[in-house]
Each structure stands twice: as C-alpha cells, then as structure tokens.
Amino acid sequence: MRMPNRLINARSPYLRKSAYQPVDWYEWCEEAFEKAKREDKPVLLSIGGVWCHWCHVMAKESFEDPEIAKIINENFVAIKVDRDERPDIDRRYQETVIALTGSGGWPLTAFLTPDGKLFFGGTYFPPEDRWGRPGLKSLLLRISQLWREEKERILKSADHIFLELQNYSSMTFKDFVDEELLKRGIGALLSSVDYEKGGIGSAPKFHHAKAFELLLYHYYFTKEEIVKRAIISSLDAMAKGGIYDHLLGGFFRYSTDDTWNIPHFEKMLYDNAELLRLYSLAYQVFENPLYEYVAKGIVNYYKLYGSDQEGGFYASQDADIGVLDEGGHYTFTSDELRLLLDPEELKVVKLYFGIDTRGRMPHHQHKNVLFINMDAQQVSKVLDIPKEKVEELLKSAKEKMLSYRNSREIPYIDKTIYTGWNGLMIDALCVYYKVFQDEWSLLMAEKTANRLIKERYRDGSLDHTDGVSGYSEDYIYLSQGLLSLFEITQNRTYLDMAKELLDKAIELFWDDQGWGFFDTHQKGEGLLLIKHKPIQDTPIQSVNGTSPYLLLLMEAITGDTKYGEYAEKNLMAFSRFMREMPMASHSYLISLYAFLRGVFKVETDGYFWEMMKAFRPFKLVVKGHMKGLLVCEGKVCKSYSSPEEIEL
C-alpha cells in the first residue's frame, strides 16, 4: 500500500480521504506558501467536500493517477481545502472564479501565485482533453510552461485581479430601505418561479427554502392567489420529486432536471434544516398532509442517521457508494422490485413511484429514482381497489424496500458537527416542535445547544468545529437557534447565551465604517487578506441576510434599542446591492419585511401555548404575568383579554 501523505493527520474527513493519493498535498497553511515562494512554484488549490460526487470523480481520475501526480509534485505546491471546514477560503476563491469564468462549484480548481493570488481557475477538469474542454494533464503542463516563460505577465494579472477584489470589497452599498425595495425583491422572485414544474428558474434546481418562506409571509399579509400558487406548486413538486428520499426522509442537495426527479444524492444538514423549518411553517398555513409527511420524514432521517445521541447533527451524507456509484444506494430496478414485492404490492408501487417512467437515471436507464407519480387516491382509482388497501400495500412495500436498501452499502456520513449549521437545525426543530409537538425534537434541540455551548464556546470565543475558529455565521446562527429555544422553554439561560453570542459577533465582525458583518475576523494568506461581507444566499441563507431579523428579535425581547439600530444599519449596508440584484438574498428580504412590519411580540401566561402554535409572520411569544395578552407590533402595543380578539 502507498505511504500516506501529510493529510493523514487532517481533522477533515474529506482531506483524510486524499491521504493515500500520490499528490504531495498540504492543508491550507503558511508552510505551503513558504515552500511555493522558496521553490518559485505556482500553487494548485483544490477545494471540495466529502459529499461531492464530482470531487470523487476528479480524485479517482486525476489525483490518484501517478503520471498526473508526478506533474503536480514537480511543478506545483498542492493545497487541498474542505469547503465545509473553511468556508472563508472557499467563498473568496469560488466567487473570484465565478467572476472570471461565469461558473463555479465543486471541485474548485484554482491556480495561485506563491503568495496566494489567483490567476486562473475552473471546476472539474477531466484527466485528458475531452468534451471540448482541456484536460487537467495538459492544463498543468501549459500553466507550468507559462510560469517558466511568462511569469511576469502571470504575476501582473494576479495583482490586477487582487486589486480589483480589494477595490470591490471596499465599495459601499449603503442606502435607505423602504417598501419599494421589498416589492422589487418579491416581484423579481414571483417572475422567476416555474409555476408549472415548481421551483425557481430552470435546471439544475435548488430548493431556495428562504425564497418560499418569504412568500409564505407575503401570502399571509396579501392573500394573493399568484403567491399561493408559487408556494404550492414548488413545495408540492419538491415534496413529490425524487429530490426527496421517500423511504427514509430528508432532501438531497439539488435536482439535475427541471421536474425535481433526478437529484444529486448528497444530503446536507443546512438544506434539511431550512427545509424542515419551511415545510413545518407551510403545514401551519395550508394543513397539507404532504407537508407533514415531508417534515416528519426529515426528522426521522436525522433521528436514525444524522445525529449524535449526546447532541449535535452531522454535516452531510455522501452521494456515492463504492467506486463513484452515485445514487446506487437509493435506486431500484424493476427486476429487484419483482423479486422483493408480492404482485399486489408491485402493482401499487409501480404506479405510485412511476417505475420505468420519468425517474430513470440518465446513465443507468434500468435504475429508478423514487418519486410520487400518483398519490394513493389516484392509484386507488386506476386499480379499482379501496384507498385504505393502497395505503396498506404501500406501507408494507416501503418497509421491504427500505430493509433491502439498508442491506446495501450505506453512503459515507460526515459526522463533523459544524456550529452554525447546528444552530440552523436547533431553530428548525423549535419551529417543528411548535407545529407537531414531537418531544424528541425539543430534547435534541436542547441537547445540541447545551453541547455546543459547553464544547465550542470558551473564553468568549466560539469555534466553527474543533480546532477552527468560528465565523460570523456560527455566532449568528447559533444565537438564532438559542433564541428559538428560549421562546419555547422560556429558559433564561438560552436567552442570555444568545445575547452574549450576538454581542460577541458585533464586537468581532461588525464593520463600523461600511456596516454589516464580515465573515471572519482573522487574516491569512492570499485572498484571505481581502475582507468579505456575505450577503448572497448560496442558495442557503447568508449571515447578513439573517442577522437583521435576529437583531430585531433581540431588541423586542430585551427592549435594548441598540439592536434595532444595528438591524437598520445592517439592512442599509446592502440596500443598493439588493436594488441592483433583488434575487441575491431572500433571507435579507425576510429581515427587511420584519423591519418594515415590526416584530409581533405577544406577552401572555394563560394563552402561551395557544399563541405559540398560531402562525403569524415575525411572531415572538414570551411569558408574562397577566390575565390576557399584551401584543406589541413594532412600537405599538395593545392589550387583549383573549386570542380571539387578535387578528391572526
């Protein structure tokens, strides 16, 4: 067996998976850049994730190839980065490659000067020239040649790119905020929805959970039919599509087609946290059993596979099993189903899951992704048997199919616990608990919060994961989760810690000149020298999209107006950017909506749970020693004797 490279000692499971490649990999560190300077070599930077199918493909085809590894080792200093562990590195190089080439994603392949400035980049490169794109081998040789022969031109180009990035990072987008900005954002969103097939835009399609959460709130206030149609067409399509795991629960990362049937099969904690929140809220509004099915399925998946019993939720589950078999764990052939199910079950399953119709895998046409082709009522009509019988057959068939699926190799689960993503899940579980009163969800939310506070927060400093300093999103998202826990439990400890983390985020990350939160307070090599304030949802919420709403909630609870002032400044900091790019951040538009409407704070004792379970955008419930209810919306407060008097 080949001797391991230095990644054998990495914390990240993604990096450790590259430990036996013949490439002389470094983690991102000063030593690697010092070597590049000393040996006068460019840097090859590869960024990916343990869940990423095309990262595995590129590893197998190129980084495990001795000839390609030899070219890399002789001509470059190679650095491997886990984008989950180091989002600060990924964000800067990803956005720069997108700006230069018009596209991005993982694996990200970037070429840097010895001081870390980018001069060329792309995503997946095949080993040899094909599909009209250069192969990695010829690209490495060409860049190596250019470095020897035209190094000054490369350095000048890299300096120019770096200067442009610095200039952009120092730009201000400050402007006033108003109803028109919100209308512009919602209008752009409604015009981008695919009303026939659901979702936003065309393939590939991502969930964009915050976009539909925004529309849920807007529908509450307007009751516009077009808004309702946008929500229902999209949530139904995602819930019925192959992007959802219909045997175990949980969503896959995105759909490769525009009908949501053929996904990339990785499961990400941040996606499922946002979608759990979304479908729980949507069930409150529409009481659609499909949304309950989805929400409970997400929780079921994390209960069985995605959480630590001591508290904490795992980062991701891989798309592949074996050697690059994407979806092999999740798909079924007709022959397998015939052997597995009895004839009655098979008839129902073929209709219900649309076997051998639109769910065929593009490169394995005999394999079927499961999606809801017909509901139980439709199957009942086609087969002329009672609906109850269909549901009974479906239940027994699903149990057999799941048992059979579990006998296969299970895709790798990354058990890393990232603080910010767990904060999102704590918040989602609190929303889920309000709607469905599932005791496990509240218990796990509390266990996770207590574990993170104990293990990740020391001496006023929060870690992103063990050994990695926290980013602003870790502070903000965990604070948000703790505030949600406080609302349900009324345990003051959670409120105090949420406030402490928010105060610390302001101290460490707030931009006093341009306003808004920087992603990190630490410096480093290369593009880490450039300050960055994330606002774009990618497609999950951004820290500067989410933080104004958190600040508004904190003002409503504590009565401290400084938080409201920070919220307004936070919104103003990106106002001009959002006017120019209204689809950039739906989390920002939610915060803006809350700012314009005001937080709906309810103080009550006897009606606490009744008000907790009621749907109302931007609602916050606290216990107060009074007979009736005190409701404050923004700066206006009114007393009520019972919930029936309140317009909900």
Secondary structure, 3 states (H helix, E strand, C coil): CCCCCHHHHCCCHHHHCCCCCCCCEECCCHHHHHHHHHHCCCEEEEEECCCCHHHHHHHHHHHCCHHHHHHHHHHCEEEEEECCCCHHHHHHHHHHHHHHHCCCCCCEEEEECCCCCEEEEECCCCCCCECCECCHHHHHHHHHHHHHHCHHHHHHHHHHHHHHHHHHHCCCCCCCCCHHHHHHHHHHHHHHECCCCCCECCCCECCCHHHHHHHHHHHHHHCCHHHHHHHHHHHHHHHHCCCECCCCCCECCEECCCCCCCEECCEEHHHHHHHHHHHHHHHHHHCCHHHHHHHHHHHHHHHHCCECCCCCECCEECCEECCCEECCCCCEEHHHHHHHCCHHHHHHHHHHCCCCCCCEECCEEEEECCCCCCCHHHHHHHHCCCHHHHHHHHHHHHHHHHHHHHCCCCCCEECCCCHHHHHHHHHHHHHHHHHHCCHHHHHHHHHHHHHHHHHHEECCEEEEECCEECCHHHHHHHHHHHHHHHHHHCCHHHHHHHHHHHHHHHHHHECCCCCCECCCCCCCCHHHHCCCCCCCCCCCCCHHHHHHHHHHHHHHHHCCHHHHHHHHHHHHCCHHHHHHCCCCCHHHHHHHHHHHHCCEEEEECCCHHHHHHCCCCCEEEEECCCCCEEEEECCEEEEECCHHHCCC
